[in-house]
């Protein structure tokens, strides 16, 4: 899933018209429509530009009432989607509202996902007063009587969506907007290793460059091998941002008076609970023999000997602490381990590939369980002995 687009999940029983609703919003046959229940299998994602809302990703899910062993797997995948969306549409039809819908509503509330309810196919059955009354016993969410064949309904649905979309989706925080002013010189230190895609920069570096341009800064990009050469020019940047993996070298080369942080730490501030990450980082000094550490990567990628999460951080942690530590890795948005209580610490990547909502939901079970949480950049700053310097600019 894209990192900055609004994610809208479509949920409900089989054959309530979820796929038809998706097709109406996209203006094309994105999802297969059939009179046979259970047509949708895995969640289907479609990027769309919704007038007056902007770019969004619609996620069509399998019926929550599917049957059989395969049906249960479909339901499991549908429920997993809840933690990955910014808002949801619960689709009902034929005045059916019961345990399936009540359970979904409970899960929306648990994951703090705003939602509305669409009673679909009102050309066949309009919503009855007893249905409205039953729904209102369980939720105060808006209810729309609807069918996908009337264009006026599309406008009604979009207006309802606008009311529930979280403000944080529209107000994507700048990575450095509150740290610098226009015309400031920003120094970005970007190593090129085996993890970098051929001929391109990695996503956090790309996003950072765009953010500096949006803030009208003068941006200088160098590899760490040319950092000393840049400093000989006598230019003093307002801020230096480095890839975390070369923190040690950069901190030793860059004069102390130049503020320094990393791409990953900036993302931690925008995407996560920064005070919680700071507190969790200090737990690195309390690790014991046998402690189990979970590495959370928000993307999937080819791994190599340069991999930060899978190779460098585990090796550095073992060396720094002198402890016999165990590590588990979960990549992308794969399911979390069932026994989360077994972990002494969670180290989350910067999160450039996911939304703030997705990252928050990913970490919520650990935070509720009282397990310390930190991030790649903060961990590497700590291991290089420059943690306080790396967060000093944030006050």
TIKEMAR-765101 format. One record per residue (C-alpha): residue number from 1; residue in one letter; x, y, z. Coordinates in steps of 0.5 Angstrom, whole numbers, plus 500, padded with zeros to 3 digits. Example, Ala and Ser with C-alpha at 12.3 -4.5 7.8 and 13.67 -1.06 7.14 Angstrom:
residues 2
- num:residuo:px:py:pz
- 1:a:525:491:516
- 2:s:527:498:514
This chain:
residues 395
- num:residuo:px:py:pz
- 1:x:500:500:500
- 2:x:502:507:498
- 3:x:505:511:504
- 4:x:501:518:504
- 5:x:494:516:500
- 6:x:488:515:504
- 7:x:486:508:505
- 8:x:479:506:505
- 9:x:476:499:507
- 10:x:470:496:504
- 11:x:467:491:509
- 12:x:461:487:509
- 13:x:457:480:508
- 14:x:457:477:501
- 15:x:453:479:496
- 16:x:452:486:499
- 17:x:454:490:493
- 18:x:461:492:496
- 19:x:465:491:489
- 20:x:459:495:485
- 21:x:460:500:490
- 22:x:468:500:489
- 23:x:466:500:481
- 24:x:462:506:482
- 25:x:467:510:486
- 26:x:473:508:481
- 27:x:468:509:475
- 28:x:471:503:472
- 29:x:470:495:473
- 30:x:475:495:478
- 31:x:472:489:482
- 32:x:469:483:479
- 33:x:461:484:480
- 34:x:457:477:481
- 35:x:450:475:483
- 36:x:454:469:486
- 37:x:456:470:494
- 38:x:463:470:495
- 39:x:466:472:489
- 40:x:472:477:492
- 41:x:477:473:495
- 42:x:484:476:497
- 43:x:483:484:499
- 44:x:483:488:492
- 45:x:486:495:492
- 46:x:485:500:487
- 47:x:488:507:486
- 48:x:483:512:485
- 49:x:482:520:485
- 50:x:476:522:488
- 51:x:473:529:487
- 52:x:474:533:493
- 53:x:478:528:497
- 54:x:484:527:493
- 55:x:488:520:491
- 56:x:486:514:495
- 57:x:486:507:495
- 58:x:480:503:496
- 59:x:480:496:499
- 60:x:475:491:497
- 61:x:475:485:502
- 62:x:471:478:502
- 63:x:465:477:505
- 64:x:465:477:513
- 65:x:460:471:513
- 66:x:464:467:508
- 67:x:463:459:509
- 68:x:468:453:510
- 69:x:476:453:511
- 70:x:477:457:505
- 71:x:472:462:507
- 72:x:475:463:514
- 73:x:482:464:511
- 74:x:478:470:507
- 75:x:475:473:513
- 76:x:482:473:517
- 77:x:485:477:511
- 78:x:479:482:511
- 79:x:479:483:518
- 80:x:487:484:518
- 81:x:485:490:513
- 82:x:482:494:518
- 83:x:489:496:521
- 84:x:491:498:515
- 85:x:486:503:513
- 86:x:484:510:515
- 87:x:477:510:514
- 88:x:472:504:513
- 89:x:465:503:509
- 90:x:461:498:512
- 91:x:456:495:507
- 92:x:449:492:509
- 93:x:443:490:504
- 94:x:436:487:505
- 95:x:436:490:512
- 96:x:441:485:515
- 97:x:444:487:521
- 98:x:447:483:526
- 99:x:453:479:529
- 100:x:457:480:523
- 101:x:456:487:523
- 102:x:457:488:530
- 103:x:463:485:531
- 104:x:466:489:525
- 105:x:464:495:528
- 106:x:467:493:535
- 107:x:474:492:531
- 108:x:473:499:528
- 109:x:473:502:534
- 110:x:479:497:537
- 111:x:483:500:531
- 112:x:480:507:532
- 113:x:478:507:525
- 114:x:472:512:523
- 115:x:467:509:519
- 116:x:460:510:516
- 117:x:454:505:514
- 118:x:451:504:507
- 119:x:445:500:506
- 120:x:446:498:499
- 121:x:441:496:494
- 122:x:435:500:496
- 123:x:432:499:489
- 124:x:430:492:492
- 125:x:429:494:499
- 126:x:429:500:502
- 127:x:432:501:509
- 128:x:427:500:514
- 129:x:426:504:521
- 130:x:427:498:525
- 131:x:434:497:522
- 132:x:436:504:523
- 133:x:433:503:530
- 134:x:437:497:531
- 135:x:444:500:528
- 136:x:443:506:533
- 137:x:443:501:539
- 138:x:450:499:537
- 139:x:453:506:534
- 140:x:452:513:532
- 141:x:455:512:525
- 142:x:452:515:519
- 143:x:447:511:515
- 144:x:446:512:508
- 145:x:440:509:504
- 146:x:444:507:497
- 147:x:444:504:491
- 148:x:450:504:486
- 149:x:446:506:480
- 150:x:444:513:481
- 151:x:450:518:481
- 152:x:447:522:486
- 153:x:448:517:491
- 154:x:456:518:489
- 155:x:456:525:491
- 156:x:452:523:498
- 157:x:457:518:499
- 158:x:463:522:498
- 159:x:460:528:502
- 160:x:460:523:508
- 161:x:467:520:507
- 162:x:469:527:507
- 163:x:466:528:514
- 164:x:470:522:517
- 165:x:477:522:514
- 166:x:482:523:519
- 167:x:485:530:519
- 168:x:492:527:520
- 169:x:491:524:513
- 170:x:490:531:509
- 171:x:495:534:514
- 172:x:501:530:512
- 173:x:507:533:517
- 174:x:513:536:513
- 175:x:519:532:515
- 176:x:523:538:517
- 177:x:518:544:516
- 178:x:518:546:523
- 179:x:526:546:523
- 180:x:528:550:518
- 181:x:526:556:514
- 182:x:526:558:507
- 183:x:533:559:504
- 184:x:537:555:509
- 185:x:542:550:507
- 186:x:540:543:508
- 187:x:546:538:507
- 188:x:543:531:506
- 189:x:549:525:507
- 190:x:546:519:502
- 191:x:551:513:502
- 192:x:550:508:496
- 193:x:550:501:498
- 194:x:548:494:495
- 195:x:541:496:498
- 196:x:540:502:494
- 197:x:536:501:487
- 198:x:540:501:481
- 199:x:540:508:478
- 200:x:536:511:484
- 201:x:536:513:491
- 202:x:532:510:496
- 203:x:525:512:498
- 204:x:526:516:505
- 205:x:532:520:501
- 206:x:527:521:495
- 207:x:522:524:500
- 208:x:527:528:504
- 209:x:529:532:498
- 210:x:522:533:496
- 211:x:520:536:503
- 212:x:526:540:503
- 213:x:524:543:496
- 214:x:517:544:498
- 215:x:520:548:504
- 216:x:524:552:499
- 217:x:531:550:502
- 218:x:538:550:498
- 219:x:539:542:498
- 220:x:546:539:498
- 221:x:546:532:497
- 222:x:553:528:498
- 223:x:555:521:499
- 224:x:559:520:506
- 225:x:565:519:502
- 226:x:565:527:500
- 227:x:563:530:506
- 228:x:570:532:508
- 229:x:570:535:501
- 230:x:564:539:502
- 231:x:566:542:509
- 232:x:572:544:506
- 233:x:568:549:502
- 234:x:567:553:508
- 235:x:559:552:508
- 236:x:555:551:514
- 237:x:549:548:513
- 238:x:543:549:518
- 239:x:542:542:519
- 240:x:545:535:516
- 241:x:541:529:515
- 242:x:544:523:514
- 243:x:543:515:513
- 244:x:543:512:520
- 245:x:548:507:518
- 246:x:554:512:517
- 247:x:552:516:523
- 248:x:558:514:527
- 249:x:563:517:521
- 250:x:558:523:520
- 251:x:558:525:527
- 252:x:566:524:527
- 253:x:567:528:521
- 254:x:561:534:522
- 255:x:563:540:527
- 256:x:559:539:533
- 257:x:556:546:532
- 258:x:552:543:526
- 259:x:545:540:528
- 260:x:545:533:526
- 261:x:540:527:525
- 262:x:538:522:520
- 263:x:532:520:515
- 264:x:530:515:520
- 265:x:529:519:526
- 266:x:525:524:522
- 267:x:520:519:519
- 268:x:520:517:527
- 269:x:517:524:529
- 270:x:512:524:523
- 271:x:510:517:523
- 272:x:510:515:530
- 273:x:510:517:537
- 274:x:516:520:538
- 275:x:516:521:546
- 276:x:515:514:546
- 277:x:520:512:541
- 278:x:525:516:545
- 279:x:523:513:552
- 280:x:524:506:548
- 281:x:531:507:546
- 282:x:534:508:553
- 283:x:531:501:554
- 284:x:537:499:550
- 285:x:542:499:556
- 286:x:537:495:560
- 287:x:538:489:555
- 288:x:539:482:558
- 289:x:542:475:556
- 290:x:537:471:552
- 291:x:532:477:551
- 292:x:528:477:544
- 293:x:528:483:540
- 294:x:523:484:534
- 295:x:525:487:528
- 296:x:519:490:524
- 297:x:520:492:517
- 298:x:515:496:514
- 299:x:517:494:507
- 300:x:519:488:503
- 301:x:526:488:499
- 302:x:531:484:497
- 303:x:536:483:503
- 304:x:544:483:503
- 305:x:550:483:507
- 306:x:548:491:508
- 307:x:541:490:510
- 308:x:540:495:516
- 309:x:535:491:520
- 310:x:537:484:519
- 311:x:544:484:519
- 312:x:547:491:522
- 313:x:543:492:527
- 314:x:543:485:530
- 315:x:550:485:530
- 316:x:552:492:533
- 317:x:547:490:538
- 318:x:550:484:540
- 319:x:557:487:540
- 320:x:555:493:544
- 321:x:551:490:549
- 322:x:556:484:550
- 323:x:549:480:551
- 324:x:546:473:547
- 325:x:540:476:544
- 326:x:535:473:540
- 327:x:532:477:534
- 328:x:526:475:530
- 329:x:524:479:523
- 330:x:517:481:520
- 331:x:517:485:514
- 332:x:511:488:510
- 333:x:505:488:513
- 334:x:505:480:515
- 335:x:502:478:521
- 336:x:505:479:528
- 337:x:507:474:532
- 338:x:502:471:536
- 339:x:506:471:543
- 340:x:508:478:543
- 341:x:509:478:550
- 342:x:516:474:549
- 343:x:519:480:546
- 344:x:523:485:550
- 345:x:524:490:545
- 346:x:521:492:538
- 347:x:525:496:533
- 348:x:521:499:528
- 349:x:524:502:521
- 350:x:523:509:519
- 351:x:516:507:516
- 352:x:517:511:509
- 353:x:512:505:506
- 354:x:506:506:510
- 355:x:501:511:513
- 356:x:502:514:520
- 357:x:495:510:522
- 358:x:498:503:519
- 359:x:504:504:523
- 360:x:500:506:529
- 361:x:496:500:529
- 362:x:502:496:528
- 363:x:505:498:534
- 364:x:499:498:538
- 365:x:499:491:541
- 366:x:506:492:544
- 367:x:505:499:547
- 368:x:499:496:550
- 369:x:503:490:553
- 370:x:508:495:556
- 371:x:514:493:551
- 372:x:519:498:549
- 373:x:519:501:542
- 374:x:524:504:538
- 375:x:526:505:531
- 376:x:532:504:527
- 377:x:535:511:527
- 378:x:534:512:534
- 379:x:537:505:535
- 380:x:543:506:531
- 381:x:544:513:534
- 382:x:544:510:541
- 383:x:549:505:539
- 384:x:554:510:536
- 385:x:554:514:542
- 386:x:550:520:539
- 387:x:543:519:541
- 388:x:543:526:545
- 389:x:546:530:539
- 390:x:541:526:534
- 391:x:535:528:537
- 392:x:537:535:540
- 393:x:534:539:534
- 394:x:527:537:536
- 395:x:528:540:543
